[in-house]
């Protein structure tokens, strides 16, 4: 199955949301011609700020759009290279990857908890609120992605254990 371009993802989600290019442009604060260029592929690498604005109105995760545009270096469940990489680890490398990934999840969860507390305590300036909300969204996406990697690692560990039992 071929991966969709960022333009295809936006066009499909926009249509599913029942929005015209003009309507999406108005909602996102982006010109309808820019949306048209992105959807047609004329604008191969859109501005990340534009993608963030669009993502808020079409129900597609910002990180997925960044990845599809070739701009995302974050770990995403969409990345087949990472799936292959993590599913082929063995022995100590597998154990180390599992420990590191679980540690990252713990750190990210602590960050999200701290940021949400700050929002709840109203200990934040209004102009900082959007940045904090975006950071929470991005971090929660990273947590979900890391949980997918943990599943792959557990699966690889089970496979390795079964192979070792067969050898004995």
Z-matrix of the N, CA and C atoms (Angstrom, degrees):
N
C 1 1.444
C 2 1.531 1 109.50
N 3 1.305 2 116.37 1 129.18
C 4 1.450 3 122.09 2 -177.98
C 5 1.527 4 110.81 3 -80.45
N 6 1.323 5 115.59 4 137.56
C 7 1.464 6 119.47 5 178.44
C 8 1.515 7 109.75 6 -72.49
N 9 1.311 8 116.05 7 146.04
C 10 1.462 9 121.84 8 -179.74
C 11 1.518 10 110.16 9 -79.95
N 12 1.323 11 114.74 10 150.25
C 13 1.461 12 119.81 11 173.68
C 14 1.524 13 108.58 12 -77.39
N 15 1.310 14 115.56 13 164.76
C 16 1.463 15 119.77 14 177.98
C 17 1.528 16 109.86 15 -60.76
N 18 1.326 17 116.72 16 -38.07
C 19 1.458 18 120.54 17 179.06
C 20 1.516 19 112.66 18 -64.12
N 21 1.338 20 116.21 19 -41.83
C 22 1.467 21 120.27 20 177.85
C 23 1.523 22 110.79 21 -64.12
N 24 1.330 23 116.18 22 -41.75
C 25 1.466 24 119.94 23 179.39
C 26 1.528 25 111.07 24 -61.34
N 27 1.322 26 115.85 25 -44.63
C 28 1.467 27 120.02 26 -178.82
C 29 1.523 28 110.61 27 -66.49
N 30 1.333 29 116.68 28 -45.63
C 31 1.470 30 120.38 29 -178.39
C 32 1.531 31 110.92 30 -60.21
N 33 1.337 32 116.56 31 -46.86
C 34 1.470 33 120.32 32 -179.22
C 35 1.530 34 111.39 33 -62.97
N 36 1.322 35 116.24 34 -44.98
C 37 1.467 36 119.78 35 -178.60
C 38 1.531 37 111.13 36 -68.28
N 39 1.318 38 116.44 37 -37.39
C 40 1.470 39 120.42 38 178.73
C 41 1.527 40 109.94 39 -63.56
N 42 1.340 41 115.85 40 -46.06
C 43 1.464 42 119.90 41 179.53
C 44 1.527 43 111.04 42 -64.69
N 45 1.324 44 116.34 43 -40.69
C 46 1.466 45 120.52 44 178.49
C 47 1.532 46 110.80 45 -61.95
N 48 1.335 47 116.19 46 -35.36
C 49 1.468 48 121.12 47 178.62
C 50 1.531 49 111.79 48 -78.15
N 51 1.338 50 116.01 49 -4.81
C 52 1.459 51 120.21 50 178.68
C 53 1.516 52 113.55 51 73.24
N 54 1.329 53 116.06 52 29.95
C 55 1.463 54 120.49 53 -178.10
C 56 1.523 55 111.15 54 -108.82
N 57 1.318 56 115.94 55 141.32
C 58 1.462 57 120.38 56 170.57
C 59 1.528 58 107.32 57 -82.60
N 60 1.318 59 116.48 58 169.48
C 61 1.466 60 119.83 59 176.10
C 62 1.527 61 110.18 60 -62.42
N 63 1.323 62 115.87 61 -38.96
C 64 1.473 63 119.61 62 178.25
C 65 1.525 64 111.31 63 -62.72
N 66 1.333 65 116.45 64 -44.55
C 67 1.469 66 120.07 65 -179.12
C 68 1.525 67 111.07 66 -64.00
N 69 1.336 68 116.37 67 -45.31
C 70 1.461 69 119.76 68 178.72
C 71 1.523 70 110.15 69 -62.17
N 72 1.326 71 115.99 70 -42.02
C 73 1.460 72 120.08 71 178.53
C 74 1.519 73 112.26 72 -58.47
N 75 1.322 74 115.96 73 -43.70
C 76 1.471 75 120.02 74 178.61
C 77 1.520 76 111.50 75 -63.76
N 78 1.326 77 116.05 76 -46.36
C 79 1.468 78 120.19 77 -179.07
C 80 1.526 79 111.86 78 -62.33
N 81 1.337 80 115.55 79 -42.85
C 82 1.467 81 120.81 80 -173.67
C 83 1.527 82 113.10 81 -87.88
N 84 1.317 83 117.02 82 -11.99
C 85 1.460 84 118.79 83 -177.06
C 86 1.515 85 111.84 84 72.78
N 87 1.335 86 115.56 85 35.37
C 88 1.464 87 122.98 86 -179.26
C 89 1.526 88 106.54 87 -128.45
N 90 1.317 89 117.74 88 143.32
C 91 1.465 90 118.75 89 -179.36
C 92 1.525 91 110.46 90 -66.77
N 93 1.332 92 115.83 91 146.39
C 94 1.466 93 119.64 92 178.88
C 95 1.523 94 110.83 93 -64.81
N 96 1.344 95 117.36 94 -26.98
C 97 1.469 96 119.24 95 177.37
C 98 1.529 97 110.87 96 -69.48
N 99 1.322 98 117.12 97 -34.87
C 100 1.471 99 119.99 98 176.72
C 101 1.524 100 109.92 99 -66.02
N 102 1.328 101 116.89 100 -42.31
C 103 1.466 102 120.69 101 177.28
C 104 1.521 103 109.50 102 -61.58
N 105 1.310 104 117.01 103 -42.15
C 106 1.457 105 122.02 104 178.81
C 107 1.533 106 110.86 105 -61.65
N 108 1.324 107 117.12 106 -43.28
C 109 1.477 108 121.34 107 178.78
C 110 1.532 109 111.13 108 -62.63
N 111 1.322 110 116.04 109 -41.64
C 112 1.471 111 119.87 110 -179.95
C 113 1.522 112 109.70 111 -66.05
N 114 1.328 113 117.02 112 -48.24
C 115 1.464 114 120.86 113 -177.46
C 116 1.524 115 112.24 114 -63.19
N 117 1.329 116 117.38 115 -36.81
C 118 1.466 117 120.67 116 -178.11
C 119 1.524 118 112.36 117 -78.94
N 120 1.327 119 117.11 118 -14.48
C 121 1.457 120 120.63 119 -177.95
C 122 1.515 121 112.79 120 92.07
N 123 1.332 122 116.89 121 -2.95
C 124 1.461 123 120.76 122 177.64
C 125 1.531 124 109.91 123 -61.00
N 126 1.324 125 116.70 124 -38.43
C 127 1.460 126 122.40 125 175.60
C 128 1.527 127 105.70 126 -101.00
N 129 1.339 128 115.59 127 91.31
C 130 1.464 129 120.13 128 -174.51
C 131 1.520 130 112.55 129 -67.81
N 132 1.330 131 116.32 130 -38.74
C 133 1.460 132 120.07 131 -177.99
C 134 1.523 133 108.53 132 -121.28
N 135 1.332 134 116.50 133 93.13
C 136 1.463 135 120.27 134 -179.09
C 137 1.524 136 112.12 135 -71.84
N 138 1.301 137 115.30 136 160.01
C 139 1.453 138 122.26 137 176.32
C 140 1.535 139 108.91 138 -65.35
N 141 1.336 140 118.31 139 130.63
C 142 1.469 141 120.41 140 178.86
C 143 1.530 142 113.63 141 -55.48
N 144 1.338 143 117.33 142 -35.55
C 145 1.469 144 119.53 143 178.53
C 146 1.530 145 110.67 144 -64.52
N 147 1.327 146 116.01 145 -36.91
C 148 1.465 147 120.66 146 177.77
C 149 1.522 148 109.87 147 -65.69
N 150 1.332 149 116.56 148 -42.97
C 151 1.469 150 120.10 149 179.24
C 152 1.526 151 110.94 150 -62.14
N 153 1.313 152 116.83 151 -40.38
C 154 1.468 153 119.50 152 179.52
C 155 1.526 154 110.06 153 -63.14
N 156 1.325 155 116.72 154 -44.61
C 157 1.468 156 120.54 155 179.75
C 158 1.529 157 110.87 156 -60.66
N 159 1.325 158 116.50 157 -44.43
C 160 1.467 159 121.13 158 -178.64
C 161 1.523 160 110.57 159 -66.89
N 162 1.331 161 117.08 160 -43.48
C 163 1.473 162 121.38 161 -174.94
C 164 1.524 163 112.48 162 -57.86
N 165 1.314 164 116.46 163 -32.36
C 166 1.469 165 120.90 164 -177.86
C 167 1.525 166 112.82 165 -64.76
N 168 1.329 167 117.32 166 -20.63
C 169 1.462 168 120.52 167 -172.54
C 170 1.525 169 114.12 168 -112.35
N 171 1.337 170 117.26 169 -3.35
C 172 1.471 171 118.40 170 -177.54
C 173 1.525 172 113.38 171 -121.02
N 174 1.321 173 117.34 172 1.53
C 175 1.460 174 120.01 173 176.42
C 176 1.517 175 114.73 174 73.37
N 177 1.334 176 117.18 175 26.29
C 178 1.463 177 121.35 176 175.87
C 179 1.521 178 107.10 177 -116.07
N 180 1.324 179 115.96 178 134.62
C 181 1.453 180 120.23 179 -178.39
C 182 1.529 181 110.72 180 -63.94
N 183 1.302 182 115.40 181 135.59
C 184 1.468 183 122.64 182 179.10
C 185 1.527 184 111.68 183 -54.57
N 186 1.325 185 117.10 184 -43.27
C 187 1.463 186 120.36 185 -178.25
C 188 1.522 187 111.86 186 -64.87
N 189 1.336 188 117.33 187 -33.40
C 190 1.462 189 120.47 188 176.31
C 191 1.529 190 110.43 189 -65.35
N 192 1.327 191 116.40 190 -41.31
C 193 1.467 192 119.94 191 177.42
C 194 1.528 193 110.58 192 -65.10
N 195 1.321 194 116.73 193 -42.21
C 196 1.471 195 120.57 194 178.26
C 197 1.526 196 110.83 195 -60.54
N 198 1.321 197 116.72 196 -43.18
C 199 1.461 198 120.80 197 179.48
C 200 1.528 199 110.24 198 -63.69
N 201 1.333 200 116.53 199 -46.17
C 202 1.464 201 120.74 200 -178.91
C 203 1.528 202 111.42 201 -62.83
N 204 1.330 203 116.57 202 -30.55
C 205 1.466 204 121.21 203 179.40
C 206 1.528 205 111.61 204 -82.53
N 207 1.325 206 116.94 205 -3.77
C 208 1.455 207 120.38 206 -178.84
C 209 1.514 208 112.62 207 79.90
N 210 1.325 209 116.78 208 16.07
C 211 1.465 210 121.27 209 -177.85
C 212 1.517 211 112.74 210 -104.14
N 213 1.303 212 116.68 211 -14.98
C 214 1.456 213 120.05 212 -174.36
C 215 1.507 214 112.17 213 -90.58
N 216 1.291 215 115.53 214 122.41
C 217 1.455 216 120.56 215 175.55
C 218 1.517 217 110.01 216 -104.31
N 219 1.312 218 116.53 217 4.53
C 220 1.450 219 119.68 218 -179.39
C 221 1.518 220 109.84 219 -77.25
N 222 1.308 221 114.30 220 156.28
C 223 1.453 222 120.82 221 176.77
C 224 1.520 223 107.92 222 -72.04
N 225 1.316 224 116.53 223 122.19
C 226 1.459 225 119.16 224 178.21
C 227 1.514 226 109.76 225 -130.84
N 228 1.317 227 116.56 226 151.20
C 229 1.458 228 119.17 227 176.78
C 230 1.521 229 111.96 228 -62.10
N 231 1.313 230 118.31 229 -15.37
C 232 1.454 231 121.39 230 -179.59
C 233 1.522 232 112.86 231 -79.28
N 234 1.314 233 118.46 232 -12.64
C 235 1.452 234 121.81 233 -170.91
C 236 1.528 235 111.67 234 -85.08
N 237 1.341 236 117.41 235 103.01
C 238 1.467 237 120.26 236 -177.36
C 239 1.529 238 113.27 237 -65.69
N 240 1.337 239 117.81 238 -30.48
C 241 1.460 240 120.47 239 178.06
C 242 1.524 241 110.42 240 -59.94
N 243 1.328 242 116.52 241 -45.51
C 244 1.463 243 120.14 242 -179.27
C 245 1.520 244 111.52 243 -66.52
N 246 1.314 245 116.85 244 -37.11
C 247 1.466 246 119.78 245 176.76
C 248 1.528 247 110.04 246 -60.54
N 249 1.331 248 116.18 247 -46.90
C 250 1.475 249 119.87 248 178.83
C 251 1.524 250 110.57 249 -62.49
N 252 1.336 251 116.29 250 -46.18
C 253 1.456 252 120.95 251 -177.09
C 254 1.525 253 111.39 252 -58.48
N 255 1.316 254 116.99 253 -53.98
C 256 1.465 255 120.29 254 -175.69
C 257 1.524 256 112.47 255 -68.51
N 258 1.309 257 118.27 256 -30.21
C 259 1.464 258 119.64 257 -178.43
C 260 1.525 259 112.28 258 -78.03
N 261 1.339 260 118.40 259 -10.18
C 262 1.464 261 120.54 260 179.90
C 263 1.528 262 113.62 261 -104.36
N 264 1.321 263 118.11 262 -1.55
C 265 1.466 264 120.31 263 178.68
C 266 1.524 265 110.32 264 -66.46
N 267 1.325 266 115.39 265 149.50
C 268 1.467 267 120.85 266 -179.67
C 269 1.531 268 109.97 267 -137.98
N 270 1.314 269 115.21 268 157.44
C 271 1.458 270 122.71 269 171.98
C 272 1.514 271 114.72 270 55.20
N 273 1.347 272 114.41 271 -130.03
C 274 1.465 273 121.01 272 -175.70
C 275 1.526 274 112.05 273 -63.43
N 276 1.339 275 117.06 274 -35.54
C 277 1.471 276 119.98 275 178.30
C 278 1.525 277 110.83 276 -62.58
N 279 1.319 278 115.87 277 -39.64
C 280 1.464 279 121.43 278 178.75
C 281 1.531 280 110.52 279 -64.88
N 282 1.331 281 115.72 280 -46.37
C 283 1.470 282 120.10 281 178.80
C 284 1.527 283 111.53 282 -61.88
N 285 1.328 284 116.10 283 -43.77
C 286 1.465 285 120.71 284 -179.48
C 287 1.534 286 110.99 285 -64.05
N 288 1.324 287 117.00 286 -42.12
C 289 1.470 288 120.52 287 179.05
C 290 1.525 289 110.64 288 -62.72
N 291 1.319 290 116.61 289 -39.96
C 292 1.464 291 120.70 290 179.72
C 293 1.535 292 110.57 291 -65.23
N 294 1.328 293 116.47 292 -46.17
C 295 1.471 294 121.12 293 179.21
C 296 1.532 295 110.57 294 -61.75
N 297 1.336 296 116.87 295 -45.90
C 298 1.464 297 120.81 296 -179.11
C 299 1.525 298 112.01 297 -64.36
N 300 1.324 299 116.35 298 -41.78
C 301 1.465 300 119.91 299 -178.85
C 302 1.520 301 110.70 300 -67.12
N 303 1.323 302 117.21 301 -43.32
C 304 1.468 303 120.29 302 178.00
C 305 1.531 304 110.86 303 -63.78
N 306 1.328 305 116.80 304 -37.51
C 307 1.467 306 120.61 305 176.41
C 308 1.522 307 111.85 306 -63.79
N 309 1.329 308 115.95 307 -40.84
C 310 1.467 309 120.05 308 177.51
C 311 1.520 310 110.95 309 -63.15
N 312 1.324 311 116.28 310 -42.30
C 313 1.469 312 120.28 311 178.70
C 314 1.525 313 110.04 312 -59.76
N 315 1.328 314 116.76 313 -45.05
C 316 1.474 315 120.27 314 178.55
C 317 1.531 316 111.27 315 -59.50
N 318 1.334 317 116.43 316 -44.97
C 319 1.468 318 120.52 317 -179.97
C 320 1.527 319 111.43 318 -63.55
N 321 1.333 320 116.44 319 -43.88
C 322 1.466 321 120.30 320 -179.50
C 323 1.525 322 110.88 321 -66.05
N 324 1.336 323 116.98 322 -39.60
C 325 1.468 324 119.70 323 177.45
C 326 1.527 325 110.91 324 -61.85
N 327 1.333 326 116.58 325 -40.49
C 328 1.468 327 120.35 326 178.15
C 329 1.530 328 110.61 327 -63.92
N 330 1.327 329 116.52 328 -40.42
C 331 1.461 330 120.68 329 178.21
C 332 1.530 331 110.85 330 -62.47
N 333 1.328 332 116.80 331 -47.50
C 334 1.467 333 120.86 332 -179.80
C 335 1.524 334 110.47 333 -61.04
N 336 1.329 335 116.27 334 -43.82
C 337 1.465 336 120.33 335 179.68
C 338 1.530 337 110.43 336 -60.11
N 339 1.319 338 116.29 337 -44.41
C 340 1.461 339 121.36 338 -179.84
C 341 1.533 340 111.40 339 -63.95
N 342 1.328 341 116.64 340 -43.59
C 343 1.463 342 120.26 341 -179.87
C 344 1.527 343 111.52 342 -66.55
N 345 1.331 344 116.68 343 -40.30
C 346 1.469 345 120.00 344 178.84
C 347 1.525 346 110.60 345 -65.65
N 348 1.331 347 116.55 346 -37.62
C 349 1.468 348 120.06 347 177.55
C 350 1.525 349 109.61 348 -63.31
N 351 1.309 350 115.21 349 -41.68
C 352 1.467 351 119.45 350 179.53
C 353 1.528 352 110.67 351 -62.38
N 354 1.322 353 116.66 352 -39.71
C 355 1.470 354 120.18 353 176.66
C 356 1.525 355 110.97 354 -65.74
N 357 1.336 356 116.24 355 -44.11
C 358 1.468 357 121.09 356 -178.91
C 359 1.523 358 112.25 357 -64.05
N 360 1.324 359 116.08 358 -35.37
C 361 1.467 360 120.76 359 -179.27
C 362 1.529 361 112.25 360 -79.62
N 363 1.323 362 115.95 361 -1.58
C 364 1.469 363 121.25 362 -176.12
C 365 1.523 364 111.71 363 54.66
N 366 1.334 365 115.42 364 30.28
C 367 1.459 366 121.85 365 -179.78
C 368 1.534 367 109.09 366 -92.26
N 369 1.326 368 115.67 367 48.95
C 370 1.453 369 119.05 368 -175.13
C 371 1.527 370 109.23 369 -151.73
N 372 1.304 371 115.20 370 141.93
C 373 1.458 372 119.92 371 176.81
C 374 1.523 373 109.17 372 -73.68
N 375 1.301 374 116.91 373 149.73
C 376 1.467 375 121.79 374 -176.68
C 377 1.528 376 111.76 375 -57.93
N 378 1.340 377 117.16 376 -39.89
C 379 1.462 378 119.67 377 -178.45
C 380 1.532 379 112.31 378 -72.27
N 381 1.318 380 118.04 379 -16.60
C 382 1.463 381 121.42 380 176.85
C 383 1.525 382 111.66 381 -88.68
N 384 1.315 383 116.64 382 -18.08
C 385 1.459 384 121.55 383 -173.71
C 386 1.531 385 112.21 384 -58.25
N 387 1.332 386 117.22 385 -45.18
C 388 1.468 387 121.19 386 -178.93
C 389 1.530 388 111.27 387 -61.78
N 390 1.328 389 116.78 388 -41.53
C 391 1.466 390 120.79 389 178.97
C 392 1.527 391 110.27 390 -63.90
N 393 1.320 392 116.72 391 -42.53
C 394 1.465 393 120.74 392 179.31
C 395 1.527 394 110.18 393 -64.72
N 396 1.318 395 117.30 394 -42.83
C 397 1.472 396 120.50 395 178.73
C 398 1.526 397 111.29 396 -63.07
N 399 1.333 398 117.30 397 -40.15
C 400 1.468 399 120.97 398 177.69
C 401 1.525 400 110.83 399 -66.57
N 402 1.323 401 116.49 400 -39.29
C 403 1.465 402 120.22 401 178.01
C 404 1.521 403 110.37 402 -63.67
N 405 1.314 404 117.27 403 -41.87
C 406 1.466 405 121.03 404 177.33
C 407 1.524 406 109.94 405 -61.32
N 408 1.332 407 116.79 406 -47.36
C 409 1.468 408 120.90 407 -179.86
C 410 1.528 409 111.24 408 -59.42
N 411 1.332 410 116.62 409 -48.04
C 412 1.462 411 120.64 410 -179.49
C 413 1.528 412 111.54 411 -63.53
N 414 1.320 413 116.55 412 -41.38
C 415 1.462 414 120.56 413 -178.85
C 416 1.521 415 111.01 414 -68.32
N 417 1.324 416 117.61 415 -40.04
C 418 1.466 417 119.96 416 176.99
C 419 1.525 418 110.85 417 -63.74
N 420 1.318 419 116.84 418 -35.18
C 421 1.463 420 120.57 419 176.05
C 422 1.530 421 109.91 420 -65.09
N 423 1.330 422 116.52 421 -41.77
C 424 1.462 423 120.61 422 177.15
C 425 1.529 424 110.83 423 -61.54
N 426 1.319 425 116.76 424 -40.19
C 427 1.469 426 121.02 425 178.47
C 428 1.520 427 109.92 426 -62.00
N 429 1.324 428 117.06 427 -46.15
C 430 1.467 429 120.35 428 178.42
C 431 1.519 430 111.43 429 -61.37
N 432 1.324 431 116.51 430 -41.32
C 433 1.459 432 120.91 431 178.38
C 434 1.525 433 110.96 432 -64.23
N 435 1.322 434 116.30 433 -43.61
C 436 1.466 435 120.35 434 179.22
C 437 1.523 436 110.92 435 -64.60
N 438 1.324 437 117.39 436 -35.89
C 439 1.469 438 120.13 437 176.05
C 440 1.524 439 111.06 438 -63.38
N 441 1.335 440 117.46 439 -35.19
C 442 1.469 441 121.04 440 175.14
C 443 1.529 442 110.06 441 -64.25
N 444 1.323 443 116.32 442 -39.90
C 445 1.467 444 120.51 443 178.26
C 446 1.522 445 110.04 444 -65.60
N 447 1.328 446 117.64 445 -40.76
C 448 1.469 447 121.05 446 177.87
C 449 1.529 448 109.73 447 -59.15
N 450 1.320 449 117.54 448 -41.51
C 451 1.472 450 120.46 449 177.33
C 452 1.524 451 110.73 450 -60.62
N 453 1.341 452 116.49 451 -43.87
C 454 1.467 453 120.23 452 177.68
C 455 1.527 454 111.02 453 -61.61
N 456 1.325 455 115.90 454 -42.85
C 457 1.464 456 120.33 455 -178.92
C 458 1.524 457 111.28 456 -65.92
N 459 1.329 458 117.16 457 -41.13
C 460 1.467 459 119.84 458 176.99
C 461 1.528 460 110.47 459 -63.43
N 462 1.311 461 116.27 460 -39.74
C 463 1.465 462 120.89 461 178.08
C 464 1.532 463 110.45 462 -63.75
N 465 1.330 464 116.84 463 -44.00
C 466 1.466 465 121.05 464 178.27
C 467 1.523 466 110.56 465 -64.42
N 468 1.329 467 117.19 466 -37.51
C 469 1.469 468 121.62 467 178.83
C 470 1.529 469 110.47 468 -65.46
N 471 1.325 470 116.67 469 -42.64
C 472 1.465 471 120.90 470 177.87
C 473 1.524 472 110.09 471 -62.92
N 474 1.322 473 116.23 472 -44.62
C 475 1.470 474 121.23 473 178.81
C 476 1.530 475 110.33 474 -60.24
N 477 1.326 476 116.49 475 -43.91
C 478 1.464 477 121.19 476 179.74
C 479 1.532 478 110.85 477 -63.66
N 480 1.337 479 116.89 478 -42.45
C 481 1.465 480 121.05 479 179.43
C 482 1.531 481 110.57 480 -61.95
N 483 1.321 482 117.21 481 -43.97
C 484 1.469 483 121.28 482 179.96
C 485 1.525 484 110.45 483 -63.81
N 486 1.336 485 116.88 484 -42.14
C 487 1.466 486 120.67 485 178.09
C 488 1.524 487 110.94 486 -62.57
N 489 1.334 488 117.26 487 -40.76
C 490 1.464 489 121.19 488 179.13
C 491 1.523 490 111.54 489 -67.07
N 492 1.332 491 117.41 490 -37.47
C 493 1.469 492 121.11 491 178.09
C 494 1.521 493 111.02 492 -65.83
N 495 1.313 494 117.41 493 -34.57
C 496 1.466 495 121.53 494 178.61
C 497 1.521 496 111.21 495 -67.85
N 498 1.350 497 116.19 496 -33.47
C 499 1.462 498 120.87 497 179.83
C 500 1.523 499 111.22 498 -69.07
N 501 1.349 500 115.51 499 -33.71
C 502 1.469 501 120.50 500 -177.05
C 503 1.474 502 109.04 501 -77.36
